[in-house]
Each structure stands twice: as C-alpha cells, then as structure tokens.
Amino acid sequence: MKNKKFLIGGIALVVIVVVILWLTVFGKSTKTEQALYKTEAVSRGDIEALVVASGTLNPVDAIDVGTQVSGRISKIYVDFNSKVKAGQLVAELDQATYLARLEQNKANYKTAVAALDRANVTADNSKRKYDRALSLFEKKLISYEEKDASETDYLSAKSDVKSAEARMDQAKSQVDSSQVDLNFCIIRSPIDGVVIDRKINVGQTVASQFTAPVLFKVANDLTKMQVECSIDEADIGRVKEGQTVRFSVDAYSSDTFLGEVTQVRYSPTVTSGVVTYTAIVTVSNPELKLRPGMTATASVITGQAKNALKVPNSALRFTPNLTAEEMQKIMKATFESMRAKLGGAAQGQAKQGDGQGQPATTTAQGQIGMAGGSPTPSGTGAATGGQVGGQSKQGGRLDPGREGTAQTRLCPGGRFGQQLHRNHLGRPERRHAGHHRGQRQFQQPLRWSRRRKDVHRPVTTRDRS
C-alpha cells in the first residue's frame, strides 16, 4: 500500500515537471515564432545631414593676470565672479623689499650727483690754472714743461666730469628700475570683465624667475562664448565655416542652443593615434546659462532637405530570422531565376543574328555560360550559326552555305568567369571572359578555321597577327 502511494506521487511529480517544461520552453518558443510587424505611414518633413562632435565651452576673450616680480601676497581685493574694470586694483605684493631697494638706489644716485659736482669744481679750478699758465708762458715767465703740466691737469678734469655724469645716469636708471618693480607690486586688471578664476591666497609667495605666475583669470564678456569642438578626421571635410550648429549641455538637457562655425583650424590633435581637428563655434549667451568649462554635445548641420519623404531607419535595417541553410536556399532560387532570364535574353539575340546572316557570336556574362542558345545545366551553351559569310585572313573564302558550331564553357568557380576554348590541337584553353563581374557582355566573332574544318572557334589575337 505504501509503495503504491509512492508510485502515484512520483507519477504526479513527473507530470508536473513535464507541464512546467512545456509551458516554459515550448510555449515561449511558439510565442516568439509569431512575427510581429510594426507599420508606419510614409510622411514628409525636413531631413538633415549631421556631424556629431563634443567640445568645451570657453569665453571668447580670457586674460591671465600675473605678476612680473616675486614676493608675498599681502592683499587681495577681488574674488570669484567679481566684476572689474580696466586698471582696477585687484591685489598687492609685500613692498618692503622693493621700497628698501628703491631707497638704496636713490642714495646711490645722490652720491653720483655729488661726485659730478666735485668733478665740475675740479675742472673749473684746472681751467683757471691752465689759463694763468698760458698767459705766463706767453710772457716767457714759465717753461714749456710747466705749461704742458697745467694743460694735462685741465684735460683730465674734463674727463672726470664726463665719467661722473655717466655714473649719475646709471644711478638714475637704477632708481627708475626700482620704481618700476615697486609699481609691479600693485596688481591691476588689464581689461573689463569678470574674474572667473583666482589661484592665490593672502600670504602666499609667488616666484617669477622663469615664468610669470598666474594670479587671476578674467573673462572679457560672458555673453559671448565659444565651443571648441573636436572633429574626427573622417568628418572634417564636411565641416565648413558659416554652418549652423545645434548643441546641448548636461546642465540644461531640455534646452537646445544654436551657434555658428567661425573657424576650422588646420592644426591636428593626435591622442593615442586618433587624429582630430578643432572647430570653433561662436555662441550667444545673453541669459548667462552657459558657463566656462561645460561639455557640449554639438551637431553640425552639413546638409538639409525641405519637405522630403521620410521613412524610419528601422525599416531599412530588416534582418530576417533565418538560418544559414534557409538563406542559401533563397539565394540559390534567386540565382536560378536570374540565370533563366539571362539565358532567354541570350537566345533571342542569337536567333536575331542567324536570321540576318551575320556571324554567330558567343556571349559570356558573369559566371553563367551562354552562347546563342539556352544555357545547359552544366553552364555550357551552344550557338549554331546560319549562313556565315566573310573572308579569312589567309585570303580563303568561307562557304556561305556551311554551318558552324562553337561551344563555350564558363567555369563557375572564381571571381571572374573564365572560358574554356578548344585550340587547333583539340586541347582546352582557359581565358578570362572579362575584367568585370556582372552585367557586361563580351562578344567574339566566329570564323572558319583552315586547321579544323568542322569547328568554328573565336578569333584570337594570335589569329589576327
């Protein structure tokens, strides 16, 4: 009795498992096998060709305010977002060192002035002595040596005056240089604008031995901004100056801003082997929504059409849910239908040529063998000429009432179709049917061969020579 209960329970469990598998596997597959189609009406509207790129927003004019002297920051008068005017005081350096240097140079200048005065006095005294010695010499009261010594002292005094004047000018220039350095301790704004960056604090020491340190960054006008877009080298040929640009920023994802391409730079930027070019897009920012440093996703409109027919792109990207075998069957059926159509067209052309008494031709197209008649399953076509007239190269006359036959076989393998011809020894020769695959036809006239009188073969370059 107990075994019977276990048997019934096991059968019930198996049935439940089978039902669950059926519902999950086979039931789901039957649902997916049903094809779902979505239809949309063809509409009219405007379409555009776009080049999508990303870039960074920056002010049109931004000036780095720095200092030409080294020192410690003693005072700061502006902060972030402060509006400044040209010449306005924004910061000061500690002036103690430069004031002491200025005073020292001023003292040196005064010393140089005093030395010049002493040289002038000495020169005047030497001039009087020289004049007195010259008058005594004229009266023959002194010798030549005394007169020459007096003249030498006078000329030396004049040279001392010139040297004192040069030292005084040098001291004056040092005073002026010290004054300029002292003036550089006062940092002023060079333009009207807004302070968008401050890189110093009070008490910080700046050094300008090699490069001028940047203290502030002032933007001239934030109502005019520019986007520096990085355009890929594959798309740069379509981007021109004057094209309209639409872009958006993450801060205002629902808003679309408009701009214009004002410059496409020739200088490339290479990053990890990727070459890009910079395009400058000028943007109006009257509401000051756009801020420096924002990342913009821009779409450059390179072409557009008004009131054109529009079809969804998804309709042009249909991919059938078929296996490889099914796809091969469909392709084979399509190939056979095309082959039959091309064979009928070739047969009509051959019949027309036979009725008019023109030379029979063999036609090779793609990888399908055709020559006047309908193609055989193996790819071999036979063409029967009517009354072939003409004259051979050796001067012999062809029999106008004689009929000739020629066969052409095309090799199905390979990219280009190939013809197998029979030469005068009966051996096959392989020749290319053409340089292009597909629709082009190559026709070769048949003429009588003296070597084998029962076969017409195509004229070759060897026969013409």
C-alpha positions in Angstrom: 0.0 0.0 0.0 2.8 2.3 0.9 4.7 1.5 -2.4 1.5 2.3 -4.4 1.3 5.8 -2.7 5.0 6.4 -3.6 4.3 5.4 -7.2 1.3 7.7 -7.6 3.3 10.6 -6.0 6.2 10.0 -8.4 4.0 9.9 -11.4 2.3 13.2 -10.3 5.7 14.8 -9.8 6.8 13.8 -13.3 3.6 15.1 -14.9 4.1 18.5 -13.1 7.7 18.8 -14.3 6.7 17.9 -17.9 3.9 20.6 -17.8 6.3 23.2 -16.4 8.9 22.4 -19.1 6.2 22.6 -21.8 5.0 26.0 -20.7 8.4 27.5 -20.2 10.2 26.1 -23.3 7.7 25.2 -26.0 5.1 27.7 -25.0 7.7 30.5 -25.1 9.0 29.4 -28.5 5.6 29.4 -30.1 5.1 32.9 -29.0 8.5 34.0 -30.4 7.8 32.3 -33.7 5.0 34.7 -34.4 6.3 37.5 -36.4 5.4 41.0 -35.1 5.3 43.8 -37.6 5.1 47.5 -37.0 3.7 49.7 -39.7 4.2 53.4 -40.1 3.0 55.8 -42.8 5.4 57.5 -45.1 5.5 61.2 -44.2 7.0 64.4 -45.4 9.3 66.6 -43.5 12.8 68.1 -43.2 15.8 65.9 -43.1 19.4 66.9 -42.2 22.9 65.5 -42.5 24.8 66.0 -39.2 28.3 65.7 -37.9 28.2 64.9 -34.2 31.1 66.1 -32.0 31.8 67.1 -28.5 33.6 70.2 -27.2 34.2 72.5 -24.2 32.7 75.9 -23.7 35.2 78.8 -23.1 34.9 82.6 -23.1 35.9 84.3 -26.4 38.4 86.6 -24.6 40.0 85.4 -21.4 43.2 87.1 -19.9 45.5 85.5 -17.4 46.5 88.2 -14.9 50.0 87.6 -13.5 52.9 89.4 -11.8 56.4 90.2 -13.1 58.0 90.3 -9.7 58.4 87.9 -6.8 57.1 88.4 -3.4 54.4 87.6 -0.8 50.8 88.4 -1.4 49.8 90.9 1.2 46.3 92.0 0.0 43.6 90.7 -2.4 40.7 93.0 -3.4 38.6 90.7 -5.7 37.2 87.2 -5.6 35.5 84.8 -7.9 32.7 86.3 -10.1 33.9 89.8 -9.2 33.3 92.4 -12.0 36.4 94.5 -12.6 37.3 97.5 -14.8 40.5 98.1 -16.7 43.2 99.4 -14.3 41.3 98.4 -11.2 43.4 97.2 -8.2 43.0 93.5 -7.6 45.9 92.5 -5.4 49.2 93.7 -3.8 52.5 92.2 -3.0 54.7 93.0 0.0 56.5 96.2 -0.9 59.1 96.3 1.9 61.9 94.7 -0.1 61.3 96.9 -3.1 61.0 100.1 -1.1 64.4 99.4 0.6 66.0 98.8 -2.8 64.5 102.0 -4.1 65.9 104.0 -1.2 69.3 102.5 -1.7 69.3 103.3 -5.4 68.2 106.8 -4.6 71.1 107.2 -2.2 73.5 105.9 -4.9 72.0 108.5 -7.2 72.7 111.3 -4.8 76.3 110.1 -4.4 76.7 110.2 -8.1 75.3 113.7 -8.3 77.8 114.9 -5.6 80.7 113.3 -7.5 79.6 115.1 -10.6 79.6 118.4 -8.7 83.1 117.8 -7.3 84.3 116.9 -10.8 82.9 120.1 -12.1 84.6 122.1 -9.4 87.9 120.4 -10.1 87.5 121.0 -13.8 86.9 124.8 -13.2 89.9 125.1 -11.0 92.1 123.3 -13.6 90.7 125.6 -16.3 91.8 128.7 -14.3 95.3 127.3 -13.7 95.7 126.4 -17.3 94.6 130.0 -18.4 97.1 131.5 -15.9 99.9 129.3 -17.1 99.2 130.1 -20.7 99.4 133.8 -20.1 102.7 133.4 -18.2 104.1 131.3 -21.0 103.3 134.0 -23.5 105.3 136.4 -21.4 108.1 133.8 -21.2 107.9 133.6 -17.5 107.4 129.8 -17.3 108.9 126.9 -19.2 107.2 124.6 -21.6 107.1 121.8 -19.0 105.0 123.9 -16.6 102.6 124.9 -19.3 102.1 121.3 -20.5 101.5 120.0 -17.0 98.8 122.7 -16.4 97.1 121.7 -19.7 97.2 118.0 -18.8 95.5 118.6 -15.4 92.8 120.6 -17.2 92.0 117.9 -19.7 92.0 115.2 -17.0 89.5 117.2 -15.0 87.2 117.5 -18.1 87.3 113.6 -18.4 86.4 113.2 -14.8 83.3 115.4 -15.3 82.1 113.1 -18.2 82.7 110.0 -16.1 80.8 111.5 -13.2 77.9 112.3 -15.5 77.8 108.6 -16.7 77.8 107.3 -13.2 75.0 109.7 -12.3 72.9 108.4 -15.3 73.5 104.8 -14.3 72.3 105.5 -10.7 69.3 107.3 -12.1 68.3 104.2 -14.2 68.6 102.0 -11.2 66.3 104.3 -9.3 63.8 104.1 -12.2 64.1 100.3 -12.3 63.4 100.0 -8.6 60.4 102.3 -9.0 59.0 100.0 -11.8 59.5 96.9 -9.6 57.7 98.7 -6.8 54.8 99.6 -9.2 54.6 95.9 -10.2 53.8 95.0 -6.7 50.4 96.6 -7.4 48.4 94.1 -9.5 45.7 95.7 -11.7 43.1 94.3 -14.1 44.1 94.8 -17.8 40.6 94.6 -19.2 36.9 95.0 -18.2 35.3 91.7 -17.3 34.6 89.1 -14.7 37.0 87.2 -12.5 36.4 83.5 -13.3 39.4 82.1 -11.5 41.6 83.0 -8.6 44.7 81.0 -7.9 46.3 82.8 -4.9 45.6 83.5 -1.3 46.8 86.1 1.2 50.3 85.2 2.5 51.2 83.0 -0.5 54.6 83.6 -2.0 54.9 83.8 -5.8 58.1 83.5 -7.7 58.7 84.9 -11.2 62.2 83.9 -12.0 61.4 82.0 -15.2 57.7 82.4 -15.9 55.1 84.8 -14.8 52.8 83.2 -12.2 49.0 83.4 -12.9 47.1 85.1 -10.1 43.6 85.6 -11.7 41.8 84.8 -14.9 39.5 87.5 -16.2 36.9 86.9 -18.9 36.0 89.9 -21.1 32.4 89.2 -21.9 30.5 86.1 -20.8 27.5 86.9 -23.0 29.7 85.7 -25.9 31.0 82.1 -25.7 32.7 79.7 -28.0 32.7 75.9 -28.2 35.9 74.2 -29.2 34.7 71.0 -30.9 36.9 68.1 -31.7 36.0 66.9 -35.2 37.2 63.5 -36.4 39.4 63.4 -39.4 36.8 61.4 -41.3 34.2 64.2 -40.9 36.4 67.3 -41.1 35.9 67.5 -44.9 32.2 68.2 -44.5 32.6 70.9 -41.9 32.7 74.5 -43.3 32.7 78.0 -41.9 29.2 79.5 -41.6 27.4 76.2 -40.9 24.7 76.2 -38.2 25.4 74.1 -35.1 23.0 72.8 -32.5 24.3 71.7 -29.2 23.2 70.9 -25.7 24.8 70.7 -22.2 24.1 68.4 -19.3 23.1 71.2 -17.1 20.2 72.1 -19.4 19.4 68.9 -21.1 16.0 70.0 -22.3 17.4 73.2 -23.9 19.0 73.4 -27.4 21.4 76.2 -28.1 22.4 77.4 -31.6 25.8 78.5 -32.8 27.8 79.1 -36.0 31.1 77.6 -37.1 33.5 80.6 -37.3 36.8 78.7 -37.7 38.1 75.3 -38.7 41.7 75.0 -37.6 44.3 73.2 -39.7 46.4 72.1 -36.8 45.7 68.5 -35.9 45.5 67.0 -32.4 46.7 63.4 -32.1 45.6 61.5 -29.0 46.5 57.8 -28.8 46.7 57.6 -32.6 43.4 59.3 -33.1 43.6 62.5 -35.2 41.1 65.3 -34.6 40.7 68.9 -35.7 39.4 71.8 -33.7 36.4 73.7 -35.0 35.4 77.0 -33.2 31.6 77.5 -32.7 30.6 81.0 -31.6 27.5 81.1 -29.3 25.4 83.9 -27.9 24.8 83.6 -24.1 22.5 86.5 -23.1 21.0 84.7 -20.1 24.4 83.5 -18.9 23.3 79.9 -18.7 26.4 78.7 -20.4 29.5 78.7 -18.2 33.2 78.1 -19.0 34.3 74.5 -18.9 30.9 72.9 -19.7 30.9 69.9 -22.0 28.8 70.4 -25.1 27.5 67.8 -27.5 27.3 69.5 -30.8 25.6 68.6 -34.1 27.0 70.4 -37.2 24.4 70.7 -39.9 26.3 69.9 -43.1 23.2 69.4 -45.4 19.4 69.5 -45.3 16.4 68.9 -47.4 13.0 70.5 -47.0 9.7 68.7 -47.3 11.2 65.3 -48.3 9.7 61.9 -47.9 10.7 60.3 -44.6 10.9 56.6 -43.9 12.0 55.2 -40.5 15.6 53.9 -40.4 14.4 50.7 -38.8 12.6 49.8 -42.0 16.0 49.9 -43.9 17.7 47.6 -41.4 15.5 44.5 -41.6 17.3 41.3 -40.7 15.3 38.1 -41.3 15.3 35.4 -38.6 16.6 32.6 -40.8 19.3 30.0 -40.5 22.3 29.8 -42.9 20.7 26.8 -44.8 17.5 28.7 -45.4 19.4 31.8 -46.6 21.4 29.6 -49.0 18.2 28.1 -50.4 16.7 31.5 -51.0 19.9 32.7 -52.7 20.1 29.6 -54.9 16.5 30.0 -56.0 17.1 33.7 -56.9 20.3 32.7 -58.8 18.4 30.1 -60.8 15.6 32.6 -61.7 18.2 35.2 -62.8 20.1 32.6 -64.8 16.9 31.6 -66.7 16.1 35.2 -67.5 19.6 35.9 -68.8 19.5 32.6 -70.9 16.3 33.7 -72.6 17.7 37.1 -73.5 20.8 35.5 -75.0 18.8 33.0 -77.0 16.8 35.9 -78.5 20.0 37.7 -79.6 21.4 34.6 -81.2 18.2 33.9 -83.2 18.2 37.5 -84.5 21.9 37.2 -85.6 21.2 34.0 -87.5 18.2 35.4 -89.4 20.2 38.3 -90.7 23.1 36.2 -92.0 25.5 37.8 -89.5 28.4 35.9 -87.9 27.4 33.9 -84.9 28.7 35.1 -81.6 29.3 33.7 -78.2 28.2 35.7 -75.2 29.7 35.4 -71.7 28.1 37.2 -68.8 29.2 36.9 -65.1 29.6 33.2 -64.2 26.8 31.9 -66.5 27.7 30.2 -69.7 25.6 31.4 -72.7 26.3 31.3 -76.4 23.3 31.9 -78.7 21.2 29.0 -77.2 19.7 28.4 -73.8 22.2 27.6 -71.2 22.6 24.0 -70.2 22.6 22.9 -66.5 26.4 22.5 -66.6 26.9 26.0 -67.7 27.7 25.1 -71.4 25.9 26.9 -74.2 25.9 26.0 -77.9 25.4 28.5 -80.7 24.6 27.5 -84.3 25.4 30.0 -87.0 23.2 30.4 -90.0 25.0 31.4 -93.2 28.3 32.7 -92.2 29.9 34.9 -94.8 33.3 36.6 -94.8 36.9 36.2 -95.8 39.6 34.6 -93.8 43.0 36.2 -93.1 44.8 33.9 -95.5 42.5 35.1 -98.3 40.4 32.0 -98.4 36.6 32.4 -98.9 34.3 30.9 -96.4 31.5 28.7 -97.7 28.4 30.8 -97.3 26.1 27.8 -97.1 28.1 26.0 -94.5 27.1 25.9 -90.9 29.5 26.1 -88.0 29.1 25.2 -84.3 31.0 26.6 -81.3 30.7 25.7 -77.7 31.8 27.8 -74.7 32.1 26.6 -71.2 32.3 29.0 -68.3 34.0 27.9 -65.1 31.6 28.5 -62.1 34.4 28.9 -59.6 36.4 32.1 -59.1 35.5 35.7 -59.0 35.6 36.3 -62.8 34.1 34.0 -65.3 36.6 32.0 -67.5 36.1 30.5 -70.9 37.5 27.1 -72.0 38.3 27.2 -75.7 39.5 24.4 -77.9 42.6 25.2 -79.8 43.7 23.7 -83.1 45.1 20.6 -81.3 41.8 20.0 -79.5 43.1 21.0 -76.1 41.2 23.3 -73.9 42.5 26.8 -73.3 41.4 28.9 -70.3 40.8 32.6 -70.9 39.1 35.3 -68.9 35.7 36.2 -70.1 36.1 39.8 -68.9 37.5 42.2 -66.4 34.3 42.9 -64.6 31.8 40.7 -62.8 28.1 41.0 -63.5 26.3 42.7 -66.3 29.0 43.4 -69.0 28.9 41.1 -72.1 31.8 40.2 -74.3 31.1 39.1 -77.9 33.7 37.4 -80.1 33.1 36.7 -83.8 33.5 33.2 -85.1 35.3 32.5 -88.3 36.2 29.4 -90.3 39.4 27.7 -89.3 41.6 26.1 -92.0 43.1 23.8 -89.5 39.9 22.0 -88.4 37.2 22.4 -91.0 34.4 21.1 -88.8 34.7 23.6 -85.9 34.2 27.4 -85.7 36.3 28.9 -82.9 36.6 32.5 -81.6 39.1 34.8 -83.3 42.1 35.4 -81.0 44.9 37.9 -81.0 47.2 35.1 -82.4 44.9 34.7 -85.5 44.9 38.4 -86.2 48.7 38.6 -86.0 
